[in-house]
Amino acid sequence: MPITANDPKRKSWLEVPEKSDFPIQNIPFGVFLTKENVVTVGTRIGDFAIDLGALQQLHYFDGIELTDDMFMQDTLNDFISDGKKTWRLVRNRIADIFDATNPVLRDNPKQREIIIFNIEDVEMQLPVLIGDYTDFYSSKEHATNVGKMFRDPDNALLPNWLHLPVAYHGRSSTIVPSGIPVHRPLGQMLPKGEKEPVFGSSRSVDFELETAFITTDANIMGEAIPAHEAEDYIFGMVLLNDWSARDLQKWEYVPLGPFLAKNFASSISPWIVTMDALEPFRTKGPKQDPAPFPYLQTKGKKAFDIRLEAYIKTSNQEENLVTKTNFKYLYWSMTQQLAHHTSNGCRVNSGDMMGSGTISGPTPDSYGSMLELTWGGKNPLTMKDGTTRKFIEDNDTVIFRGYCKNNEIRIGFGEVSSQLLPPYIRK
């Protein structure tokens, strides 16, 4: 089935700013709360949020097999469960409804009033009920940098790293949408030069510049997903700030890996950009040496040219660009990650989220965490207001932005923005 929504020549009768992440060729999916406190599934074009529940009630999706309440829910899980054919049909239909040449909704002000909202007038929600969350560790540059800092610089990568997409199971209960602040965590740490640990607030809260993909129901328990089929079970992608407390992490991660240092908060962008929308931006990933096992081998372009940026906004409200990197640097692709995840028969469900791991590029200005950018705090970053940062300070806001761009269109994710607050004090 062709992806007609991707036609680069298509224009919308809704106004779209020139550098918008959300032209009519994007059509992401999310969940928002209206001024009337109605929760609905929606999409976005330009600076307009579109109520898909209202569109469905007004019969704009007639001819597509959908349950009557498909878009009148508070999550996208059921829609995602319907599979790739339905996603494409709905996205193509939305593109047709808002095409500049289609007068049906355009010339019906009464219907437009209940379907279309200014983006400032809605409150974005978590788009899916995330049952399980796995975080990968798939950037060779990031893994090498961390290995150099914490282990043997001459043997930075552990022996398994080049053979499989390393990952750990995270915690879905503390994944929040953009705009929700997070608190500095408390935990155990071993101060430098000390022999006994202490308990207190983390002194080294960090961001991790990541993306994540959202899955549909992929398999039954015991069934492995072949790498060449894995992409069919990926609905779309979001930006992910997988907050990390480096001092807690250093003390606790041996022998079982990340725990409290990683599960206190993860922030995601609220609009899920579909794999169909990202189709024009396919590219090749890094050469893999040694060659992966057959179950991980794929053909064609499995990476995507997604430009990623991280900013720190200080108390004076100025944004400081601290890094630029790109999703295409990831050593292990999403298809390989999902194939490996299910290779032992692990069940993957609609709404599950898989983090990429920190995405670092090959140069120091493209590293994806403060740990790397300041090299463990040895080289602090200077902000525009003259202050310096080794790690994230209380009341700083961390902002990620990501987009794809070619000569014809720009497809973006918007942003994930979250402020770090002091430790939570129970009243």
N, C-alpha and C positions, 0 to 999 in steps of 0.2 A: 504494500500500500504506500503510495507516495506521501512525502511530508510536505503538503502544499503550504502549510503555515510558514515554512522557511523561505518562501520566495523573497529574495532580497529587494525586488522591485515593489513589493506590496506596501501600501501606505494605509494609515488608519484615519478615520474621520475624527478620532480623538487626537488632541494636540499632544505631540511628543517632543520634549526638548531635545536639542541637537545631540548632546552627549549623554542622553538617558541610557541607563542599563536595561530599560524595559520597552524597546520598540515592539511593534506588533509581531515581529519574528521571534520574540522570546516566549511570551505567554507562560510564565511560571505558575506554580500552584501554591496556595497558602490558606491559612485560616485567620479570619479577623473578626473583631467585635465592632459593631456599628454604634453610632451615637444613641440608638434606641435599645442598646444592650442585647442585640441579636447576634449570635455567633453563626458564622456562615463560611463555607468553603468559597474561595475566590481566586481571581487572577489579577494581574496588574498590567496596564498599558500606560506608559508615561507616568504621570503623577496621579493616576486614577486607579482606585481599587474597584473591582467588578464583582458583584454578587452572583455567583454561579447558581446558588439556590433559587434566586429570583428568576434568572434566565430559564432554569429548568421548569419552574412553575408556570412560566409564560410560554412553554412549549418550544423553546428555541433548540432543544436537543432531541426533538422528535425524530424517530428513525434510527437513533442510537440506543442500543439495549442498555438501559440504566434502571436501577431500582428507583422507586418514586422519591425516596428521600436521600439519594446519593450525595447531593451537594448541600443538604440541610442538616449537616452533622458538625460536630466540633473537632473532627480529625479527618485526615485524608486516607485513613487506613483502608476503608472499604473500596474507595476509588482505585487505590493502588493495587488492591487484591484483584481487580477486574482485568489487569494485564495490559500488555503493550498495545494490542489492537485497539482497545477502548481508549487508552491514553491518547493515541494518535488521532482517532476519530474525533474526540472531544476537542483536542487542541486545534485540529484543522477547522472544525466548526466554529470555534471562537474567532479564529483568524478571519473567517468568512463574514461573521456577524459584524465585526468591527472594521472590515475593509472599507476603504474610502468610497468604493463604488456601490456599496450595499446600503440602500436607504431605509430598510425595514425598521431597525431600531434607531438609526440616526435621525429619522424624521418623526419619531414618536416621543415627544417630550415627557408625556405622562409615564411611559415605561422607563425612560432613561432616569427619571427621578428616583425610582426604587431599585435600579440596578447599579448605578454608577455613583461612586463616592470620591471626594477628594481624599488623597492618601493621608493628609493631616487629620482627617476626621474619623479615622478608624484606628483600632488598637490591635496590633498584630499578636497572634497567639502562637504557641508551639504547633507546628503544622501536622504532626503525627503523634500518635501514642506510641512512644518508643519502648518496645518490649525488651529488647536487648541491644547492648552497645559494645562494639569491639573497636579497639584502637590499634592500628597497625604502626609499624616503625619502618617505613618503606623508603626513606630518603637516605641514600648512601652517604651523601655529604654530611647530613645531620648525625647519622650513626657514627661516622668516622670522627667528627669533631668531639662528640661526647666520649667516645672511646679514648681519644687522645688526652682529654682532660682528666678522666677518672680511672683509666687503666694504663696499658702499655702503649705509648705513642707509636711504637713500631709495629704493633699488632692491634690496631684500634678496633677492627671488626672482629666480633666473635666468630668461631668456626662455622656456625650454622647460618650466618646472616646472608651469604651469597647463594644459599640453597633453598631458602624458604622465606615467605613474607612473615617476619616475626610480628607477634601481636599479643595483646592481653585483653581480658574481658573487663570492661569498665562498668560504670554504674549509671543506669539510665535515670534514676530518680532526681538527679541534680543537673540534668540538661535543661537549660532555659533559653528562651528566645532573646534576640537582641533587645537591649534596653533595660533588661532586668539586672540590677547591680548584684555583685557577689561580695562575700565577706572574706577577709583574710583568715585563713584557717589556723587552728591550734593543733599542736601535735608534738611528738617527740623529735628531738634532733640532737646531734652530737657536735657541739661547738668546736671550732678548730683548735687543736692543741689539748683538748680535754679528753679524759678517759671515760667519763660517765655522761650519759645523756641527760638532757633537761627537757621539761615540758613547758611550752609557751607558744606564742604566736609566731608563725613563720616569718623569717626575715628575708626570704628570697623568693617572693612570689613572682612567677614568670608567666608570659604568654607562650603559647605554641601555635604558630601560624599553620593551620591545616584546612583541608576540605573534608567533607564526609559525603558518602552516598547512602541513599535510602533504598531498601530492597522491597520487592514484592514477595509473596509466598513462593519460595524457590524449590522446595523439595520435601519429601517425607523423611522421617527419621531413618537413617541408614543409607540414604541415597546421596551420592556425590554428584555435584554439578560439573560437567566438563567445561574446561576453560573456554572452548569455542562457543558455548551456549550462555556463559555467565552474564554477558551484557544484557540478555533478554530479561533478566530478573532485577536489573537496576533501573529504578524509576527516575532518579535525578540526583542532583548534588546541592549542597549548601556549603557556606563558609563555616569553619569551626575554630573557635578559640578554646583549646583544651588546656585550661589553666593548670599550672603546676607549681607546687611548693618545693623548690629544689633542695632545701636543707632537710625537710622531712623525707624527701625521696631518697637522698643519699644514705640516710640512716636505716630506712626500713626496707629498701627494695631487695636486699639479699636475704633469703635465697629465692623468694617467690615473686619478686617484681613489684610493680606499682600498686599502691593501695591508697592510704589516706592522702598522700601527696597529690593524687590525681583525681579523686572522686568527689572533691568538695564543690566543684563547679565546672561545667562545660557550656559555653555559649554558642548558639548557632544563628545564622541569618534566617529570617522567617520565610523567605520565598524559596521553594524548591525549583531549581532550573532543570528542566527535563534533559535527558540524554539526546532526545530528538533535536532540541534547540541548540545543543552543543555540537551537533553533527558536522557543521562546516569548519570546525576548528580542530579536527583530528590531526595528530602529528605522531611521529615516531618517538618512542621513549629511548632511554639510554641502552647501549649495547650490553647484553647480559653475558658475563663470563665468570664462571663456567656456564654452559648451557643448562637451563633448568631441566628438571625431570620432565618426561613426556606429558604428565598430567597438568603441568604448568605452562606448556608451550602454546603460543598463540601466533597467528599470522596477521599481517596488516598493521594499520596504525591504531594502537590502543591507548595512546596518551592524548592529552588535549592541551592546547596552547592557552592556558588560563593565567593571566597576569595577576599577581597577588601583591598587596601592599599592606603594611602595618604602620599604624600611627599611635603615638601616645599624646593624649590631650591633658595638659597640666592644669593647675588651678586657675590660671589666667585665661583658660578656654582656647588657647592656641594649640593647633594640631602640629605635631612634630613627626614627619616621615622618618621612620627608623629602618625600614628594610623594604626591598622590592625583590620578589622571587617569582617562580613560575611552576605551575603544577606539572609541566612536562619534564621536570628534573627527577620526578619520582622513579626510582629504580624498579619497583614492583607495581604493576598496573592494577586497576580495580578488578579487572577480570581475573587476574592471577590471585588477587587477595580473596575473592569470593570462591574461586575454585579450590584454593587451599583450605579456606574456612570450612568447606563442606566435604573435603576429601576423606574425612573420617566418619562421615554420615551425620554431622551436626546439622540440626534443622534450622533453617532461616525463614523468618516470617515477614509478613507485610508490616512495614514500619520500622524494621530493624535498621540500625545506623552503624556504619563502618567508617571510622576515622582514618585518614591517610597517614597519620603521624606527622610530626613537624616537617615542613617542606623547606629545605635549605638549598640554595644554589651554590655554584662553585666559587663565588667570590665573597669576601667578608661583608660586603654591603647587601648580600642576598641571603644571609642566614635568617632562619625562621624563629629564633628565640633570643631572649635577652642573655641567656646562658652563653650562647655562642657570640652574639654581637659584642658583649663586654668581656668575653672569654673568662667566664666565671666571676665577673666583677672586677677584674684587673684593669680593664680599660673602659671606664664609665662613659656613657653617652651624654653630651651636653645638649640641653634643650634650648629653645629660643629665649626663654626667660632667664637663662644663665645658670639654672640649676642643673644638676647632673643625676643620672640614673644608672645604678648597677642592676637593679631589678625594679619591679613596679611598686610605687609608693601609694599609701592610702590616698584616696580621692582622685588618683589618676584614672583616666578613662582610656581603655585600649580599643582601637577601632581597626577592623580589617575590611578591606575592599577588594573585590575581584571582578575581572571582566575579560572577555575575549573580543578581539577586534581584527577585522580585515579591511580590505578596500571598499567593502559594500555595507557591512553592518557591524554594530557593537552589541554584544549580548553580555549582560552583567548580572551580578548576584545582589546588588545593593550593598549593604554593609552589615556587619555584626559589631555592635558597640556595647560595651559593658564597663561600668565603673567599679573599681575596687574600693570597698568600704573597710573600716577598721573591724576587728573581730566582733562577732555578734555577742551582745550582752543580754542574757535572759532577764526579763523584768519580773 
